[in-house]
Each structure stands twice: as C-alpha cells, then as structure tokens.
Amino acid sequence: MRIDSLTSTRFVVALLLVLFHTAATGLSNDSFIGKLLLAGDSGVSYFFVLSGFILVIASGDNQHLPQRIRKGRFWRNRFARIYPLYLVALTLTFVADVLTHSNSFGRLSLGSVVSSLLLIQAWIPAYTMDLNYPGWSLSAEVFFYALFPVLYAGMVRRSVWQMLAMTILFWGISLAVHVDMVQQMSVVDTAWFHNLTMYFPLLHLNTFLLGMATGFIWVRHRTRLAHYQLGLALALLVMAAVIGYVIVNQLPLLRLRHNGLFAPLFILLILWLSVQSGVLSRWLSRPLPVHLGEISYGIYLLQIPVGTVAFYVNYRWLHCPTWVYLPLYIGLLCGIASLCYRFIETPARQFIRQWTLPRFVRSSDEQLSRPA
C-alpha cells in the first residue's frame, strides 16, 4: 500500500536537506529563512519516522496485518531498493573528486572505503562523514531494516497503548542520552565524539520505532482517525507553532532536533495526510508531486557528487550569483535524480527481484519493493 500524498512529502524534505547543506551556511542566523534552513537536518528524522510507518502499512492488506514478516523476502526487497543507487552515488562521488581536482579522498583509509561499501560507516565515528556523507542515514536505515522483522513480531501482538508506552519511553530515554552527550560535546570537542553523538544508529532508532507504532495505529484505527481530521489538523498546527517558536528563538532545546525532538510533529503530519482527502491531499497525489517524491532518494544521495561538480563549474567558469546558481543546481540535481530513477533504480530493483525470487512469488512481493 502506498499513500501518494506522503510520497510527495519526501521531495519537500529532501529539498530542505539539500538547502541545509548548500544554502544555510550563506544565510544570516538572524533571518527567519536562515534559522529554518539551519534546522533542516531534522528532515532525516522525518525520513526515519516515515520509513517505519510505511514498512508497517505495506506489510498487510487493509486492516489486516500478518503476525510475522518473511525475513528473506523483506531483506531482498530492501537491498534492491537502496543499494544500487547508493553504490552509483558512491562511485560518482569519487569521479566528482577526480574531475574537480579536490583530492579530498587522498587521506582515505581502506577501512573508510570498506565501511561505506558495507553501509556500516555510521557505526564507526572515525569514518561516518567520509566519502558521500549523507550515506550515514542509509547506514542507520540498514540497521533498522535488520531489526524490523523482530520489532514487527514484538509489536504486532501489543495493544495500541502498550506500543505507545514502550515507544514513547524509548524515545524519551534516547533523547535523555542524547542531551547528556550534547552537553559533553563542549568538553570533548572532537570530530569523533561529534559523529558518535549525532549519527550513531542506536540514537536514531527511537524515530523509526515511533513510525512503526504510528503505522500500527493507522492500520487498526484509520476509519476512526478519519473522523478526527479537524482534531489532527489543530494538533498539527499547535505542534508546528511550538516548534516554530523553538526555531525562531533558537532555544537550547533546538540542539536536540537532529535526533528525534521533532518526531511528534512528523507523526501528526503523517497521520493527518494519510486520512484527509482535501485540496492539499489531492494536489500532493498528482503525478508531478508524486514523481518528485519518488526521485527524492536520488536527490538526497546525489547531492554531494552533483553539487561538487556544479560548484566547481560555477566557481571556475560561470560565476553565477547564489540566487542564480542555486535554482540551476537544484534543477540539475532533480533532472539527474529523475534519470537515475528511470534507468538505474527501477531496472536494478526489478532485476534483483527477478534474479532472486521464484516466479510464483514475484507478483505477491511487489508491495514491499515500493519506496519506504
């Protein structure tokens, strides 16, 4: 099952992350846009919440969920979904480095390269930000995928209140640990400890679990939730106002945004969009927004190699001002991501499925091969 309006939101979040990596450093911290973009790294948490939600609702049919997940099939589908383009993006990052003569990889170790190829770099703080650094979130996702069948089996038998109690408790404990580590960053001022604090997969599991719990709630109670669209909308507006206040006033609490602080806002947004059928939902379900959401994975992964070359060309020859360069770069990135989706992601996913699965299960397996 796929909810098109949610698919479209992936593009908005991916774009926010691209702007965070490219434009935020050139904006004043005193401007509203600058403050908003500097909080853009929280978008990764949205992806984690949405991933947990989609994986749960894609596991069943209507209001019925299986008691367990077929591990081999699930993991094959996840590999087919993420690894082909990940490997292409990693290769293109090397190529971009050579073309631009930046030599940033001259200090790389074999361990750094191997950890990136195996998607375990987020577990090794010394290597987390090497190579195509947005890939750290894929390293965390692989960990979530490995746990998903076990987590699913434990949660599917629980009541809604039990799930909420366990996941909220884990979320709170994770944030408390993160608070302590953030406070220590002022004393232990090293890249290693910073990477451990910000990118270690265990510290992001809380958002994935909240997404899973939200998925179970939606499957079991979506008819009832549809009757509370106004309540969800009001709760969403209140939560957005609170978080907006935190961002605009740069409160100390904002330092926790990267590791799940905004998860309640993301949950309300996902639930509201998944049950409402108004103008916004219909617009987000149109072909263009949905396609942009489908290519968001490529936009996110390819931003470093494409951005490296684009910046080099602009700096060396074009000399475009930021207000011209940025739209051109984003347009180029979206175009390349769209081509990769058409000619790399989709064919590779289909090939891996056809190569690894017997014919009689291919059609029934389509559901979990969709983006999460």
Secondary structure by P-SEA (a helix, b strand, c coil): cccaaaaaaaaaaaaaaaaaaccccccccccaaaaaaaaccaaaaaaaaaaaaaaaaacccccccccccaaaaaaaaaaacccaaaaaaaaaaaaaaaaacccccccccaaaaaaaaaccccccccccccccccaaaaaaaaaaaaaaaaaaaacccccaaaaaaaaaaaaaaaaaaaaaaaaaccccccaaaaaaacccccccaaaaaaaaaaaaaaaacaaaaaaaaaaaaaaaaaaaaaaaaaaaaccccccccccccaaaaaaaaaaaaaccccaaaaaaacaaaaaaaaaaaaaaaacaaaaaaaaaaaaccccccaaaaaaaaaaaaaaaaaaaaaccaaaaaaaaaaaccccccccccccccccc
